[in-house]
Amino acid sequence: VAKTNFTVMSVLVKYCKSRKNICEEKYPVLTIEPNWSTFYVGEFVTFICDMNEGHDFDWSYLLLNMCESRSLSLYIDSQEQTQRMLSITYSGVYQCISHRWCSYERKCSNTVTVTVSVSNKVVVTRRPNWPQMFSGETITLTCEVQGGETTEWTYEWKRDGLVVDWINGKDSTFIVSESSSGDYMCQCRRRDDWLSSTMWSEAFRLSVSHKPRAKLTKGPTTIPVGGSVTLSCSTSSSSSAWKYVWYRGENCSELLTGEEAVFPSNGEINVSEEGLHWCRGKRGQPVYYTILSDPISIG
């Protein structure tokens, strides 16, 4: 059995024109390991040509790319194993030609199609895609191989050049802290062949700050007869995802709703009752809350 190994280094999908068979009959069996229909940059492929006849040293083998009209490698016997870089022209239809030593006998194998795909680019997305995260919030990072949706992958995550996670799923969900800040990258490997890996994704920056405190501001603190006072709540983040929750009472015990107050806009409330008032922001799923604001007394 003759074998040769190739490394997939570059990519091109070519279409083969019909080519006259140079052999009188088909006899050798040509197979590849691993037996994948599509290969990606950086992967290995081994061509195996088996005569199923006589001794290995009775035959020499020629591996032919039917798309290129040229041989790739000449084999002396089964002990010789050569390694070559699989260049941009190596996608195609392959056939093994066997020659018996000291005779003109020549036999052709079946054909095997090898496609080297460009679809090994890794793309990372994140949910939520906010420019600023806060300690305690939940984020999901998704690593996807374009064109590799049907392949089972293992996903390797790095932060600032150090491996932080190995998972079998494309989604990595975790609660962030300030130490989570850094540049993240993802690489994927086939689960059934550890040597097969994609390129690293482009790095993206995750910025995490400490848990914010809501800020409560007011206009006049005295309620006019028959009127109300407007309070405004905000956070240090300019994200439009923030919604605001309002409370009243000594211990922030009463949640204000539309029955007790008027909400002219997000982040504002018109109150017509005296007492201490508080607020805090919320966003995301699961819901994340800021620290309560300092109270304001309306009297």
QUINORLIN-V326916 format. One record per residue. RES is the residue in one small letter. PHI is phi in whole degrees, 0 to 359 (* if undefined). PSI is psi in whole degrees, 0 to 359 (NA if undefined). D_FIRST is the distance of its C-alpha to the first C-alpha in whole Angstrom. Layout:
res-><RES;RES>
phi-><PHI;PHI>
psi-><PSI;PSI>
d_first-><D_FIRST;D_FIRST>
This chain:
res-><v;a;k;t;n;f;t;v;m;s;v;l;v;k;y;c;k;s;r;k;n;i;c;e;e;k;y;p;v;l;t;i;e;p;n;w;s;t;f;y;v;g;e;f;v;t;f;i;c;d;m;n;e;g;h;d;f;d;w;s;y;l;l;l;n;m;c;e;s;r;s;l;s;l;y;i;d;s;q;e;q;t;q;r;m;l;s;i;t;y;s;g;v;y;q;c;i;s;h;r;w;c;s;y;e;r;k;c;s;n;t;v;t;v;t;v;s;v;s;n;k;v;v;v;t;r;r;p;n;w;p;q;m;f;s;g;e;t;i;t;l;t;c;e;v;q;g;g;e;t;t;e;w;t;y;e;w;k;r;d;g;l;v;v;d;w;i;n;g;k;d;s;t;f;i;v;s;e;s;s;s;g;d;y;m;c;q;c;r;r;r;d;d;w;l;s;s;t;m;w;s;e;a;f;r;l;s;v;s;h;k;p;r;a;k;l;t;k;g;p;t;t;i;p;v;g;g;s;v;t;l;s;c;s;t;s;s;s;s;s;a;w;k;y;v;w;y;r;g;e;n;c;s;e;l;l;t;g;e;e;a;v;f;p;s;n;g;e;i;n;v;s;e;e;g;l;h;w;c;r;g;k;r;g;q;p;v;y;y;t;i;l;s;d;p;i;s;i;g>
phi-><*;259;231;213;251;229;249;284;246;211;226;189;261;247;251;267;272;297;223;297;290;266;245;279;209;263;220;295;250;257;227;232;230;288;271;256;280;227;245;239;307;95;270;252;224;245;266;238;244;239;284;56;204;66;265;302;281;284;234;245;230;235;263;241;267;294;276;251;58;206;276;258;199;253;257;269;204;291;280;276;234;251;243;225;285;279;276;296;265;271;293;157;255;251;217;259;249;253;236;275;301;63;206;260;293;220;228;249;272;294;258;231;264;239;246;257;263;279;276;241;287;257;240;250;236;221;228;285;262;269;294;229;253;236;306;102;282;255;230;240;259;241;248;231;262;294;85;247;294;269;267;273;240;251;248;248;249;237;236;53;85;249;292;243;196;236;220;268;259;285;260;241;248;205;269;274;226;298;287;282;299;157;263;254;219;227;227;240;233;296;292;266;204;296;283;270;219;274;286;287;291;292;285;228;263;249;246;235;246;293;301;277;253;292;245;250;234;216;266;299;270;258;281;291;301;74;245;211;242;265;248;237;240;210;234;285;264;270;301;281;283;289;241;236;243;241;224;218;121;302;246;55;269;245;278;275;237;296;280;258;206;247;249;292;199;297;96;230;214;256;248;235;243;283;127;280;234;224;206;204;264;215;196;81;225;296;295;247;248;283;290;303;290;291;283;237;265;249;213>
psi-><127;136;150;146;142;150;129;114;333;176;144;127;117;154;130;139;158;144;133;134;128;1;155;331;159;128;308;158;120;125;167;150;127;159;69;149;334;136;158;159;131;355;164;146;137;126;131;121;117;120;335;32;134;200;157;324;359;343;149;157;144;125;124;133;112;343;341;347;36;157;156;323;144;128;139;309;183;344;340;122;117;147;133;153;130;104;186;340;5;355;143;193;125;148;143;131;123;141;130;134;143;26;172;11;130;132;148;143;180;169;149;129;129;126;125;114;150;352;57;15;134;130;131;131;163;146;125;157;58;141;335;124;161;148;127;346;159;134;147;122;132;127;120;139;115;123;358;32;332;358;143;124;155;139;128;127;138;144;121;40;356;137;129;346;142;120;159;346;153;343;131;111;130;162;127;155;177;331;350;348;141;183;122;143;156;143;147;143;143;136;331;4;98;338;345;118;156;176;163;145;167;144;146;153;129;122;123;129;170;161;128;158;135;149;125;127;164;164;225;141;353;128;122;157;123;7;200;169;138;128;145;137;139;169;173;347;141;7;136;357;347;135;160;143;138;144;161;149;164;318;33;43;341;119;125;133;184;346;332;348;168;134;93;332;168;124;0;149;140;118;145;8;149;165;181;138;144;166;164;156;158;151;164;173;120;156;132;132;144;173;144;146;166;148;157;134;126;126;NA>
d_first-><0;4;7;10;13;17;20;22;26;28;28;29;28;28;29;27;29;28;26;26;23;22;19;21;19;16;13;10;10;10;11;12;13;16;17;20;22;24;23;26;27;25;22;19;16;12;10;7;6;5;7;8;10;11;9;6;9;11;9;10;10;13;13;16;19;21;24;24;24;22;18;17;15;13;10;11;8;5;9;10;11;14;16;19;22;21;25;27;25;22;23;22;20;17;15;12;13;11;13;13;15;19;19;20;18;16;15;15;13;15;17;17;20;20;24;25;28;31;32;32;35;37;41;43;46;49;52;55;54;57;58;60;59;61;60;60;58;55;52;49;46;44;40;38;35;36;34;32;34;32;29;30;31;33;36;37;40;42;46;47;43;43;41;43;41;38;38;36;39;39;43;45;48;50;54;55;57;58;55;53;54;51;48;46;42;39;35;33;29;27;28;24;23;25;24;25;28;31;33;37;39;43;45;48;51;53;56;58;62;64;65;68;72;73;76;80;82;86;89;92;92;95;95;97;100;98;95;91;89;86;83;80;77;74;71;70;67;67;65;66;64;67;70;73;74;78;80;84;85;86;82;81;81;82;79;81;80;81;84;86;85;84;81;81;78;75;76;80;82;86;87;91;91;92;90;87;84;80;77;73;70;67;64;60;59;59;63;63;67;68;71;74;77;80;83;86;89;91;94>
